[in-house]
Amino acid sequence: MNASPSSHSPRRVAVLGAAGRMGAAACRAVEEAEDLELVARLGRGDDLSTVTEAGAEVAIDLTVPSATAGNVRWLVDHGVHAVVGTTGWTEEGLEELRTQLDGAEGVGVLIAPNFAIGAVLAMRFAEIAARYYDSAEIIEMHHEKKLDAPSGTARHTAAAIARGRAAAGLGAVPDATEHDPEGSRGAVIDGIHVHAVRQRGLVAHEVVQFGGVGEQFVLRHDSFDRISFMPGVLLGVREVVAHPGLTVGLDGYMDLG
Ligand SMILES: NC(=O)c1ccc[n+]([C@@H]2O[C@H](COP(=O)([O-])OP(=O)(O)OC[C@H]3O[C@@H](n4cnc5c(N)ncnc54)[C@H](OP(=O)(O)O)[C@@H]3O)[C@@H](O)[C@H]2O)c1
């Protein structure tokens, strides 16, 4: 692993995807943090060895779904901790990464589908609420340039709702639809219907609707600006070195009980 500077020196950080919307915001956040130092900014086509040459201890990956797994594999191979916000990770990809990390003692990777603290809380609250309602659906809304659908956050929220329902012994959500040739009921993830909206002007938004007899309970989170993700990115960078192995979800570093 890269030699770690003394505990009083700022932690050396590289950003992959530095010219992108999220990457540029992360570069600014790292530069403004007194305990961190931005030592490398990489874009598409840049040689990853720049990360180790710059002595980065942690790399933040905010690139594209097609590049992130390869980037993280390289970082772990070279003993660099990784904080990953790029979405599009599959279960298979996570399993391969877990296996790789088993042989990379002390290296930590955080894969965070959402760095916004409120979105992380909404996922946890959704798991609790899911135990008490027959119906649950997710609507995720993002800007028109987002490459993948549904969002990683929606997938994780669906999984959390499914866990809550299973814990309460609830079966399938009630739904009498017999005819839906156009797919109007949306995707079904872990038994939960997920609807994806892509709209200019939006950043990242999620609504989780629960329905019971005579009532509705709605959880909503809105990221109006990418700056909303930066406290979570910085928390990830500060904590990842103390959490070897794979952590999926920023809640792994938060004390949510
Ligand atoms: N976890 C969260 O909280 C969160 C929040 C928002 C977004 N995201 C995710 O973060 C990722 C980035 O989002 P964004 O909106 O910033 O996208 P973006 O503006 O398209 O930025 C992606 C950047 O990565 C660059 N890139 C592509 N391949 C690369 C590689 N192999 N190495 C280094 N850089 C590479 C791109 O360069 P080119 O322009 O040359 O292709 C671009 O500058 C997406 O997966 C998005 O879904 C996560």
The ligand as a Tripos MOL2 file, in Angstrom:
@<TRIPOS>MOLECULE
LIG
   48    52     1     0     0
SMALL
NO_CHARGES

@<TRIPOS>ATOM
      1 N1        -23.3300    8.6630   -5.6840 N.am      1 LIG1
      2 C1        -23.8760    9.8700   -5.8660 C.2       1 LIG1
      3 O1        -24.3090   10.5300   -4.9070 O.2       1 LIG1
      4 C2        -23.9790   10.4250   -7.2470 C.ar      1 LIG1
      5 C3        -24.5830   11.6690   -7.4730 C.ar      1 LIG1
      6 C4        -24.6180   12.1640   -8.7830 C.ar      1 LIG1
      7 C5        -24.0820   11.4220   -9.8180 C.ar      1 LIG1
      8 N2        -23.5450   10.1940   -9.5440 N.ar      1 LIG1
      9 C6        -22.9100    9.3750  -10.5920 C.3       1 LIG1
     10 O2        -21.5900    9.8550  -10.7490 O.3       1 LIG1
     11 C7        -21.1570    9.5940  -12.1060 C.3       1 LIG1
     12 C8        -20.6670   10.8850  -12.7220 C.3       1 LIG1
     13 O3        -21.7730   11.7610  -12.8760 O.3       1 LIG1
     14 P1        -21.6090   13.1640  -13.5940 P.3       1 LIG1
     15 O4        -22.9630   13.7550  -13.6130 O.co2     1 LIG1
     16 O5        -20.4910   13.9310  -13.0060 O.co2     1 LIG1
     17 O6        -21.2060   12.6790  -15.0840 O.3       1 LIG1
     18 P2        -20.3470   13.4700  -16.1580 P.3       1 LIG1
     19 O7        -20.5350   14.9380  -16.0150 O.co2     1 LIG1
     20 O8        -20.6430   12.8150  -17.4700 O.co2     1 LIG1
     21 O9        -18.8350   13.1590  -15.7410 O.3       1 LIG1
     22 C9        -18.1840   11.9560  -15.9590 C.3       1 LIG1
     23 C10       -16.7490   12.3020  -16.2720 C.3       1 LIG1
     24 O10       -15.9640   11.1090  -16.2740 O.3       1 LIG1
     25 C11       -15.0730   11.1850  -17.3770 C.3       1 LIG1
     26 N3        -14.6090    9.8480  -17.6980 N.ar      1 LIG1
     27 C12       -15.1610    8.9230  -18.5050 C.ar      1 LIG1
     28 N4        -14.4370    7.8020  -18.4930 N.ar      1 LIG1
     29 C13       -13.3890    8.0260  -17.6660 C.ar      1 LIG1
     30 C14       -12.2750    7.2470  -17.2410 C.ar      1 LIG1
     31 N5        -12.0900    6.0020  -17.6880 N.pl3     1 LIG1
     32 N6        -11.3950    7.7910  -16.3560 N.ar      1 LIG1
     33 C15       -11.5550    9.0520  -15.9090 C.ar      1 LIG1
     34 N7        -12.5880    9.8390  -16.2860 N.ar      1 LIG1
     35 C16       -13.4910    9.3280  -17.1450 C.ar      1 LIG1
     36 C17       -15.8960   11.8430  -18.4550 C.3       1 LIG1
     37 O11       -15.0790   12.3160  -19.4750 O.3       1 LIG1
     38 P3        -15.7260   12.5320  -20.9660 P.3       1 LIG1
     39 O12       -16.6280   13.7200  -20.8310 O.co2     1 LIG1
     40 O13       -14.5240   12.7390  -21.8170 O.co2     1 LIG1
     41 O14       -16.4820   11.2720  -21.2850 O.co2     1 LIG1
     42 C18       -16.5720   12.9530  -17.6500 C.3       1 LIG1
     43 O15       -15.7340   14.0790  -17.5110 O.3       1 LIG1
     44 C19       -22.3860    8.9750  -12.8060 C.3       1 LIG1
     45 O16       -22.2960    7.5650  -12.7680 O.3       1 LIG1
     46 C20       -23.5510    9.4390  -11.9410 C.3       1 LIG1
     47 O17       -24.6550    8.5750  -12.0330 O.3       1 LIG1
     48 C21       -23.4700    9.7000   -8.3000 C.ar      1 LIG1
@<TRIPOS>BOND
     1     1     2 1
     2     2     3 2
     3     2     4 1
     4     4     5 ar
     5     4    48 ar
     6     5     6 ar
     7     6     7 ar
     8     7     8 ar
     9     8     9 1
    10     8    48 ar
    11     9    10 1
    12     9    46 1
    13    10    11 1
    14    11    12 1
    15    11    44 1
    16    12    13 1
    17    13    14 1
    18    14    15 2
    19    14    16 1
    20    14    17 1
    21    17    18 1
    22    18    19 2
    23    18    20 1
    24    18    21 1
    25    21    22 1
    26    22    23 1
    27    23    24 1
    28    23    42 1
    29    24    25 1
    30    25    26 1
    31    25    36 1
    32    26    27 ar
    33    26    35 ar
    34    27    28 ar
    35    28    29 ar
    36    29    30 ar
    37    29    35 ar
    38    30    31 1
    39    30    32 ar
    40    32    33 ar
    41    33    34 ar
    42    34    35 ar
    43    36    37 1
    44    36    42 1
    45    37    38 1
    46    38    39 2
    47    38    40 1
    48    38    41 1
    49    42    43 1
    50    44    45 1
    51    44    46 1
    52    46    47 1
@<TRIPOS>SUBSTRUCTURE
     1 LIG1         1 GROUP 0 **** ****
